Amino acid sequence: MAKHNKPTTVFASSNSSIISVAKSLLNDAGIVYELNNDGMVQIQVSGDEDAIRARKILLDLEELDFKDER
């Protein structure tokens, strides 16, 4: 797999509470991220390995966010 440093969106939500939890989880894991706020906040990570780790860490939050939007 080719490595890249282009930021990849690993999580997106309009729920500020869930974004706060996501940021805390990534900080605890030592994963550097950027926020892109274009209507919906997107958490972006550079590097393939960090992006994969971040997606695994944030997987449960996606389910919570989906339930919250109903």
Phi, psi and omega per residue, in radians:
M1 nan 2.318 -3.141
A2 -1.296 2.413 3.109
K3 -1.572 2.516 3.095
H4 -2.481 2.785 3.115
N5 -1.991 0.143 3.088
K6 -1.235 2.300 -3.130
P7 -1.042 2.377 3.119
T8 -2.038 2.321 3.082
T9 -1.277 2.121 -3.128
V10 -1.880 -0.247 -3.140
F11 -2.840 2.529 3.094
A12 -2.541 2.442 3.132
S13 -2.817 2.708 3.003
S14 -1.777 0.010 -3.133
N15 -1.576 1.906 -3.062
S16 -1.122 -0.532 3.111
S17 -1.165 -0.748 3.137
I18 -1.205 -0.646 3.076
I19 -1.084 -0.709 3.119
S20 -1.076 -0.748 3.106
V21 -1.129 -0.751 3.133
A22 -1.054 -0.780 3.127
K23 -1.072 -0.743 3.133
S24 -1.087 -0.770 3.127
L25 -1.092 -0.738 3.135
L26 -1.197 -0.677 3.082
N27 -1.066 -0.786 3.132
D28 -1.074 -0.561 -3.138
A29 -1.486 -0.100 3.138
G30 1.314 0.416 -3.138
I31 -1.651 2.176 3.124
V32 -1.427 2.342 -3.104
Y33 -2.446 2.885 3.046
E34 -2.181 2.649 3.055
L35 -1.896 2.360 3.063
N36 -2.117 1.991 -3.086
N37 -1.878 1.581 3.116
D38 -2.097 1.198 -3.055
G39 1.540 -0.994 3.064
M40 -2.015 2.353 -3.134
V41 -1.266 2.229 3.094
Q42 -1.972 2.283 3.037
I43 -1.694 2.144 -3.084
Q44 -2.076 2.455 -3.109
V45 -2.228 2.455 3.081
S46 -1.686 2.529 3.101
G47 1.606 2.365 -3.085
D48 -1.085 -0.807 -3.078
E49 -1.126 -0.776 3.113
D50 -1.149 -0.638 3.118
A51 -1.114 -0.730 3.119
I52 -1.139 -0.804 3.116
R53 -1.057 -0.769 -3.120
A54 -1.100 -0.750 3.139
R55 -1.080 -0.703 3.113
K56 -1.123 -0.733 -3.128
I57 -1.140 -0.661 -3.023
L58 -1.630 0.014 -3.066
L59 -0.968 -0.794 -3.120
D60 -1.162 -0.522 3.127
L61 -1.159 -0.559 3.120
E62 -1.069 -0.704 3.128
E63 -1.174 -0.736 3.100
L64 -1.092 -0.741 -3.126
D65 -1.113 -0.712 -3.136
F66 -1.113 -0.768 -3.138
K67 -1.130 -0.618 -3.108
D68 -1.196 -0.492 -3.080
E69 -1.402 -0.199 -3.107
R70 -1.205 nan nan
